[in-house]
Structures are given as structure tokens and as C-alpha cells.
């Protein structure tokens, strides 16, 4: 399923790249199909990773990573979807910043955050990284209405399935699990959600030691 959805996502991206929004009447619907396909594919990838982690089968491999290049790769992966939705992605990261993390796991967590932000933003998303109090902080911010109160604070981690909003909380659970795996000198990674930031909307914030 995962491989088939990946192929479908690639075909949708290719077709969008060949079309013009002003000529092709189904352009908006096609961009929505790409969003949903990526969302399902991300969910399956996260479920597979969580299963492997639970069974001690995942080859957890934190290593030094040039963060600017890592964020640039994420931007490239999401470029077609964001362009189709007329969303501007702002990348903000020092060229010399180096982090120590499992690239594949973090890629899954940030991709999910970017995909979600593309659904709620008005037109801008900020992908940023910096060292804050000795921790690598990676932020996905948007200029939308922000997270609802029920998703903010410590109790948000205990939220169940919301059938009205169609939310299972899988993406946040995955991101928290990924962050918690990263430990160094008694410090542990974490995830928090806020409203505000430089764009005034929702802020997805991962901190890694």
C-alpha cells in the first residue's frame, strides 16, 4: 500500500507540473488529491515505523546532519504540493547549523507537520531551525488561525480520536515518539504546540538535545 501510494503521489505531482491552473479546470481538485494521497502515505509510514519501534526492529540511527541541507530537502519534497496550493514556504536556518538525529524519523515527523500546515495556512509556512538553550529547535509555523485550545498544553497528548474533525492524533503521537527517542546527557527531545510565532498562526516545535 505504501509503495503504491508513493507511486500515485509521484504521478499526481508530475501531472500537476504539466498543467496550468488557468487552463485545466480540475487543477484545484488534483492538488487536493495530492494532499490526501500524501497524508495517507505519511500515516502508513508512521504506523510502520511505530510498529518497528515497539518491536525493537527499527534501526535507530542518530548521526550528525547539516540542518540547512536537511530542511532544503524537505522543502524540495513539498514544493509541488505547496506551489499547487499557492503557498509560500520560508526556510530560515544558519548554514553552519549541525544537528544529531535520525534523519528518516525526523523527516517523517516534519513532512507530516508541513502537510498539515498546508491545510490550515492562509498562504505562508515558515520552516526554521536554530539552537535554543543548547537544544536544536525545528519549527513549522503557519499564518492560519492556530491550533484549537484542546490541542495546546500537556493534556493535549492524551487526546483520543475526534470523529467530527477526522483526527486520530497519529501524527502528533509519532512526532512525540520520535522526539523522545533522541537523548543526550540526561536531556530528552520533546514536541510542543503553540500559537503565534513570526506568522501568527500554529507553531509545531520539535526540540532535540
Buried (B, 14 or more C-beta within 10 A) or exposed (E): EBEEBBEBBEEBBEBBEEBEBEEBEEBEEBBBBBBBBBBBBBBBBBEBBBEEBEEEEBEEEBEEBBBBEBBBEBBEBBEBBBBBBEBEBEBBBEEEBEBEBBBBBBBBBBBBBBBBBBEBBEEBBBBBBBEEEEBBBBBBBBBBEBBEEEBBEEEBBEBEEEEEEEBBBBBBBBBBBBBEBBEEEEBEBBBBBBBEBBBBBBBBBBBBB
